[in-house]
Amino acid sequence: MTRPARTKEERDAEKRAVPAEMEAAAIDEFGPPSVLTLHTVPVPRPGLREVLIAVHAAGVGVWDARIRDGTWAEDDVRFPLILGADGAGVIVEMGARVRRLHLGDRVWAYEYGNPKGGFYAEYVAVDMDHVGLLPSRLTMLQGGAAAVTGLTALQGIVDHLEVQRGQTVMIFGASGAVGTLAVQFAALYRGARVLAIGSGSDAEILLYKLGADIVIDGRRRDALDRIEEEAPDGLDAILALAGSPVLDASVDLVKSGGRVAYPNGVEPEPRRRARVRMIAYDASATPTAFARLARAVEATELTVPIAATFSLAQASKAHARLERGHVLGRIVLKIR
């Protein structure tokens, strides 16, 4: 894709020397949101195949919270641990073997479990293959909100569900960070009829704006009846982004040979049925995946709903907001 013109702020940031130290939101122990505090740590140095990104915005995800509280703790974790799996910024240093990318590029990136630290920081060193050029129509804040969620949504709709024009697709958990993007990719990019399952009148308004054909409140006692009424011939596919008895029962409405896809970590997982293909997956971050995501962003004129914005020093408040639930879109840390 064509490299967009950089703003004056981004050009100035490129010219500034990279400091030896930086601020980062990190944890020294597992626990509640309050364990996430501001630290001063060394700026990571990029390896031969890595780029150093001056982070402008970082996405806040439920997986971050599960790492923070120890639910998804790794055996070899080292403190202080900088959280954050994705974000957007400007490349300020590159390893000697980096190709395809250049100093000053506006990029978004996704790297889970980065040993050099996550995106809740002023700088992050990332493998070049986990970085893509940020589409010109997206701001840094939108890019920070949509890197891993965009990859997860697009790969779920296109690769795993293989959604086709005219099919009826249900997106369960549609008002969240992945769901709001998946609704657009299914409806506007693939031409499907979308049944979006959310909760609350504010979610309903948002999901209709994003292109959903039908919005159903999954908390209502008659939710399953409503789904059956709106899909009398059955569902072609389900993208499951939250666990629920309504979701599990809805799998019985999927046509024989249909598909149900869900990102790893959705709990409880829907029960498997012999006549339906069940697919658990993780988002894949490659140059090809980011290039395809960029094309989908442009084709759909993607809207990236941002539920709330916090500063790096407010990372604990961002996690507290995440844990209160009913987040429409994604929470983002604005770092620059």
N, C-alpha and C positions, 0 to 999 in steps of 0.2 A: 504494500500500500504506500501511497505518497506520504512523505514526511510533512506534517503540518508545520506552519510557521510558529516559532516559539514566541511567547510573550516576553516583554522586557524583563519582568521578574525572573523568568526562567533563564534568560540569557545572562542576567546578572549573577544568578546562582551558579551558573556554569563557570563563570570567571573566578569566583571566589575559591580560595584554597581550601581543600578539605582539612578540617581540624583534626587534632589527635584524639579528642574526646567528644562525646555527644550525650544528649539526654535520651533516655529510653524508659518506657513503662515496663517494669519487670517485677517478678516475684522472687522472694527469698525462701518461701515455703508455700505449700499448698494450703488453700483455704478459701474464705469468702472473698467478695470483691475488694474488701479493704486491704488484702495482702498485696494488691497491685499498686505499686508506688513508683514515683519518679526516681531514677538512678542516673548517675553520671558514669559512663563506661567508655572504654576505648572504641573508636570507630573501627569496624571490621575492615580488613584489607582484602581486596578481591584476589582470588586465585587466577590461574592461567586462563580458565574458561569462564570466569565470573565477571559480572559488572557490579559496580558500586552505584547504588541509586540514592539520590537525595530525595527522601520520601516526602511527598506532599500530603497524601491521605492514605489511611489504612482502614480496611474493613474490620468490623467487629462481628465475630461469628459465635454460634453456640459451641463450636468445637474449641474455641479459645477458652470459654468458660469451663469446659470439661477438662481441659489441660490445667487450668488455674486451680480447680478444686481437687485435682488429683485423680479424677475418674479415669482419664485417659493418660495417666502418668507412664512414662517410659522408665525402664530399669536404670538406664544410664544418664538420667537427667542431671544437669549441672546448674546450680544456682550462682548468680542471679539468672533467671530464665526470662528472656524477652519474648513476649507473646506476639501473635499476628502472623497469619498465613498468606495475606495478599495485600496489595496496595498499588499506588501509582506515584510516579515521580519522574525525575530527570537523571539520566546517566551522567555521572561526574568522573568516574574512573573506569578503566577496562583492563582486563588481563591480556597478556600478549597474544593469546590464541583466540580471542573473541573475533568472530566474523558476523556480518549481517547487521550489527548494531553500531552506533556511533556516539561519541560524546555529544551531549546536548539533546539526545533523543528523548521525547516524551514517551514514557512506557508504562505499562501495567504488568504485574508479575504475580505468580503464585508459587510458593514453595512451602510445603508442609514439613514441619520438623527440621527446619534449617539449623544445622549445628552452629552456624555463625550468628544466630539470633534472628528474631522475627521482625515484622514490619511496624511494631509499636515503637518506633525509633526514628531519629533524624536521618539515619543512613542504614542501608541494608545491603549486604553482598549476596548476589543471587546467581545461580548457574544461568548462562546465557540462553540455554534451551527452555528455560521457564519464564522467559520474558517476551513480550510482544509490543509492537508499536501501538500506542494509544490512538484510537480513532479520533479524527479531528472534531467530530461533533460532540465528544464527551469532554467535560471539564475534568480536572484532576480529582475533584471530589467524587464525581460520578465514576471515574475510572477506579478509584480506590474502593468504591462500593461494589463494583460489578466484575472484578477479575475472576475470582473463584466461583462466584455465584453465576456469572454469565457462562463460564465453561460448564458448570454443572447443569444448568438449565438447557443449554443448547445440545449438549451431548445426550442428555436424557431424552429430549424430544426427537432429535434427528438420528442419533446412532443406536440407541437402545430400544426406543419405542418405534422407530422408523415411521413416524407419523406422515400420513399422506393427505392430500387435499380431499375434503369432504368427509373424512372420518370424524367420529365423535370421541373426544378425548376428555377424560376427567383429570383435573389437577387438584390434588388434595393438599391443603396447606398453601393455597394459592396467594395469600396476601403477604407471605414472608419474603425474605431476601431472594431466594431462588424462585419461588412461585410467581412473583410479579414479573420476572423476566421470562419464565417459561410460558406464561399465558400469552405474551406477545410473540414469542417464537412459534408457538403452536398455531395461533390465530393468524398472525400477520405474515409470517415467514413460510409456514407450511400449509396455510389455508384450511385448517381443521375447524370443526365446531367444538368450542371449548366450554365444558361445564367446570366452573371454578368453585371450589369449596373453601370458604373462609368463615369468618365470624364477625358479626357486628355490622351496623349500618355504614360505618366509615369504610370498612373493607369492601362492602358491596359497591359503594360509589366508585372507589378506586378501581376495582376489578372490571367494572363495566367500561370505565374510561380506557383501560389498557387493552380492551378488545374481547373480553369474555362474552360469550353468547348468553349464558345462563349463570347466575351466581346463587349459590345455595348455602345457607348458614349450617355448618356441620354440627352445631350444638343443639339444633332444634330436634325435638322428639320425632318429627316426621321427616327428618333429613333423608333417610334411605328411601322413603316413599316418593319424595320429590325427585330424587335421582332416577328412580325407576320410571316416573312419569315423563321426565325429560329425555330419557333414552329407552323408549319402548322396544327398540330392536336390539338393545344391548350396547355396551361400550366397546370400542375398538381397543382402547388402551387407557391405562392409568399411570400418571406420574405421582407417586406417593412421597410427600415431603414431611409428613407428620403421622404418627401412629394414632389409631382410634378404632373402636369397635365398628363405627360407621364405615371406615375405610376397609376393614377386614370383610365386612358383609358385602361391600360394593364389589369385591373381587368376583363374587358369584354372578355379577351382572356382565362381566367381560365375556365377549364372544369366544367360542372355542377357537383356539389358535391365537387368541389375542395376547397382549403383553402388559405386564405390570413392572415398572422400573422404580427403584428407590435408591437414593444415595446411602452408602454405608453409614450407620449411626442413627438412622430412623428407628425409633423404638415406640411400641413393640413392632417388630417386622410383621407384615401381613402373612398369614398362613399360606403355605403353598398348595396349589391345586394342580391336579394332573393335566387338565386340559388347557391351562394357561401358563405361558412362559413367564417366570418370575426372575427379574434381573436386578441384582445388587451391584452397585458400581461406585467408583471414585472418579472425580474429575481428573482428566489428563491434561497437563500443561506442556505443550510442545509448540515449536514455531508454527507448525501447520494448524494446530488447534487455535492458537491466538489469531492467525490470519483469517481462518474461517469465522471465528467469533466477530472479528472486525467487519467482515462482509455482512454478517447477519445484523450487526448493529446499524450499519448504513441502510440496509434493505428495509428494515422495520422502522427506521427513525426511532430507535429504542428510547423509551423513557426509563430512567433509573430512579425509582422512588427512594428517597432518603428519609428515614424515620426521625433521626436526631443526629446532631453533630456535637462532638465534644473535643476539647483540646487534649494534647498528650498528657498533661498534668491531671486531667479529669478522667483518665482511663478507668479508674475504679467506679466512677459514677456511670460510665458507659456500660460497664458490666452489671451494675445494679439495675440500670434501666432494662437491659436485656433480660434479666432474670424476672422482672415484673411481668414480662410477656406482652402479648398483643402488639407486636412490632410490625408496622406496615412498611415493608421494604427493608432497608438495612441501616444499621447504626454505623457511623463513620467517625474516625479520629482525624481531625484536621491538624496537620503537623506543620505545614508551611502555608 
